[in-house]
Amino acid sequence: MKPRRVIDQTETPDGEPLELAFEAGRYVLRVGGAVLMTSATHASEQALAELAAARLEGVRGLRVLVGGLGMGFTLRAALDAFAQDAEITVAELLAPLVRYNRGELGELAGRPLDDPRVTLYRGDVRERISRGDWDAILLDVDNGPDAFTVGDNASLYGVRGSRKLVKALRPGGVLVVWSAYPSPEYERSLHRAGLEVKVERVRARGKARKGGLHVLFVAQKPRG
């Protein structure tokens, strides 16, 4: 077995240890010692974009916001799922993740940051959300509505956060939120904010039908 290789160690804005390592043939990102993501399980991240695109089929000139660059898989899926005339903004709070995607992790998802359709915003996704006028918002910034990468992300969830997301969406716009676990309370908050909600469970390793089940909250703003 190849030895574990630590690529980088730094901190989140909250002061939590952030580590990127290569182990057991995969890249692993940890925050505070807990696994945030790995390069081996990203089928559910890809489904974020595919589910949103299916609901917006036929709509031209889409404005798409991807919350969280991660290892680039969600952004790559958005580039593949949406039409060539879509404008895609990806917001990433953690500067090291941008650096990793421009460096060693870049080839994992085919260097999506290099695509001319992509605008990178290096900062808090909430600042982009507040600009509004989005056709699709894909959020993959935490392990779930109660497990935050940084503490300030708590404001993205709950009824108040959901209402801000509703306000930011165009009529008929779609919100898809990634979670590692079910959350009936979060589902209710989306309903209370006026969104039509469906919960999808997706295998972490997709067609291989392996790995745990991840949860995608798929919500759409009424057109009327």
C-alpha positions in Angstrom: 0.0 0.0 0.0 1.3 3.4 -0.9 2.0 5.7 2.0 -0.4 8.6 2.8 0.8 11.8 1.2 -0.2 15.2 2.8 -0.3 17.7 0.0 -1.2 20.8 2.0 -2.3 21.9 5.5 -3.9 25.3 6.3 -6.9 26.7 8.1 -10.5 27.8 7.3 -11.7 31.3 8.0 -13.0 29.9 11.3 -9.5 28.6 12.3 -10.3 25.0 11.7 -7.5 22.8 10.3 -7.9 22.2 6.5 -5.9 19.3 5.0 -5.6 18.0 1.5 -4.1 14.5 1.2 -3.7 11.7 -1.3 -4.5 8.3 0.3 -5.7 4.9 -0.9 -5.6 6.1 -4.5 -7.8 9.1 -4.0 -7.7 12.8 -2.9 -9.2 13.6 0.5 -10.1 17.0 1.9 -10.6 17.2 5.6 -11.8 20.1 7.8 -11.3 19.8 11.5 -10.2 16.2 11.0 -13.6 15.2 9.4 -13.8 14.2 5.7 -15.4 17.0 3.7 -15.0 15.4 0.3 -13.0 12.8 -1.7 -12.3 12.3 -5.4 -13.8 8.8 -5.2 -17.4 9.8 -4.5 -18.8 12.6 -6.7 -21.9 11.1 -8.5 -24.3 13.1 -6.3 -22.4 16.3 -6.9 -22.8 15.7 -10.7 -26.5 15.0 -10.2 -26.9 18.6 -8.7 -26.5 20.1 -12.2 -28.3 17.3 -14.1 -31.5 17.6 -12.0 -31.6 21.4 -12.3 -30.9 21.3 -16.1 -33.7 18.8 -16.6 -36.2 21.3 -15.0 -34.9 24.2 -17.1 -34.8 22.3 -20.4 -35.4 24.7 -23.4 -34.7 27.9 -21.4 -32.0 29.9 -23.1 -29.4 32.2 -21.7 -29.5 30.7 -18.2 -27.7 32.3 -15.3 -26.4 29.6 -13.0 -24.7 30.0 -9.6 -22.6 27.2 -8.2 -22.0 27.5 -4.5 -18.8 25.7 -3.7 -16.0 24.8 -6.1 -14.9 21.7 -4.1 -12.8 19.4 -6.4 -14.5 20.8 -9.5 -17.0 18.1 -10.1 -20.2 20.1 -9.6 -18.8 22.9 -11.8 -17.9 20.4 -14.5 -21.3 18.8 -14.3 -22.9 22.3 -14.8 -20.8 23.0 -17.8 -21.8 19.6 -19.3 -25.5 19.8 -18.4 -26.4 23.4 -19.3 -26.5 24.8 -22.8 -23.5 26.6 -24.3 -25.1 30.0 -23.9 -25.4 29.6 -20.1 -23.4 31.9 -17.8 -22.0 30.1 -14.8 -20.6 31.7 -11.7 -18.9 29.6 -9.1 -18.4 31.0 -5.7 -15.7 29.6 -3.4 -14.9 31.0 0.0 -11.7 28.9 0.7 -8.8 30.3 -1.3 -6.8 27.1 -1.0 -9.5 25.2 -2.9 -9.1 27.6 -5.8 -5.4 27.0 -5.7 -5.8 23.2 -5.6 -8.1 23.3 -8.6 -5.7 25.4 -10.6 -2.9 22.9 -9.5 -2.9 19.3 -8.6 -6.7 18.7 -8.6 -7.3 20.5 -11.9 -7.3 17.4 -14.1 -9.9 15.5 -11.9 -12.8 17.4 -13.5 -11.0 18.5 -16.7 -10.0 22.0 -15.4 -13.5 23.6 -15.4 -12.1 26.9 -14.2 -10.5 27.3 -17.6 -13.8 27.3 -19.4 -14.7 30.8 -20.8 -18.4 30.3 -19.6 -17.2 30.3 -16.0 -16.8 33.4 -13.8 -15.0 32.7 -10.5 -16.0 34.6 -7.4 -13.5 34.2 -4.6 -15.7 34.9 -1.6 -18.9 34.0 0.2 -21.6 32.5 -1.9 -24.2 34.5 0.1 -22.9 37.7 -1.5 -23.6 36.3 -5.0 -27.0 35.0 -3.9 -28.0 38.4 -2.8 -27.4 39.8 -6.3 -30.4 37.7 -7.4 -31.7 37.0 -10.9 -30.6 33.4 -11.0 -32.2 30.7 -13.0 -30.4 28.0 -11.0 -28.6 27.9 -7.7 -26.6 24.8 -6.9 -25.4 24.7 -3.3 -22.7 22.2 -2.3 -20.9 24.2 0.5 -21.6 22.1 3.6 -22.1 18.4 4.7 -25.8 19.3 5.3 -28.2 21.9 6.7 -26.8 21.4 10.2 -23.1 20.6 9.4 -21.3 23.7 8.3 -17.9 24.1 6.7 -17.8 27.6 8.3 -20.2 28.8 11.0 -21.6 31.7 8.9 -23.1 29.2 6.5 -25.9 28.6 9.0 -27.7 31.6 7.5 -28.2 29.7 4.2 -30.7 27.4 5.8 -33.9 27.6 7.8 -36.9 29.6 6.7 -35.2 32.9 6.6 -32.3 31.6 4.5 -34.7 29.8 2.2 -36.7 33.0 1.7 -33.6 34.8 0.6 -32.9 32.0 -1.9 -36.5 32.3 -3.2 -36.0 36.0 -3.7 -32.8 35.4 -5.6 -34.4 33.0 -8.1 -36.2 34.1 -11.3 -39.8 32.8 -11.7 -39.5 29.0 -12.5 -35.9 29.0 -11.1 -34.4 25.9 -9.5 -32.5 25.4 -6.3 -30.7 22.2 -5.6 -28.9 21.7 -2.2 -26.5 18.8 -1.5 -26.6 17.0 1.9 -24.9 14.0 3.3 -28.1 13.1 5.2 -31.9 13.6 5.2 -33.3 16.7 6.9 -37.2 16.8 7.2 -36.8 20.1 9.0 -34.9 21.7 6.1 -37.4 20.3 3.6 -40.2 21.9 5.6 -38.3 25.3 5.6 -38.2 25.2 1.8 -41.9 24.5 1.6 -42.6 27.3 4.0 -40.6 29.7 1.9 -42.9 29.0 -1.0 -40.9 26.4 -3.0 -42.1 23.2 -4.6 -39.7 20.5 -3.1 -38.7 17.0 -4.1 -36.1 15.1 -2.2 -33.8 12.8 -4.3 -31.5 10.2 -2.9 -28.4 9.5 -5.0 -25.7 6.9 -4.7 -22.3 8.4 -3.9 -20.7 6.4 -6.6 -23.5 6.6 -9.1 -23.8 3.8 -11.7 -21.5 1.6 -9.7 -24.4 1.5 -7.1 -21.8 1.7 -4.4 -21.2 4.0 -1.5 -23.7 5.7 0.8 -26.8 7.6 -0.3 -26.6 11.3 -0.4 -29.6 13.6 -0.4 -30.4 16.4 -2.9 -33.2 18.9 -2.0 -34.6 19.9 -5.4 -36.8 23.0 -5.1 -38.4 25.2 -7.8 -39.9 28.6 -7.6 -43.4 28.9 -9.1 -43.6 30.6 -12.5 -46.7 32.6 -11.7 
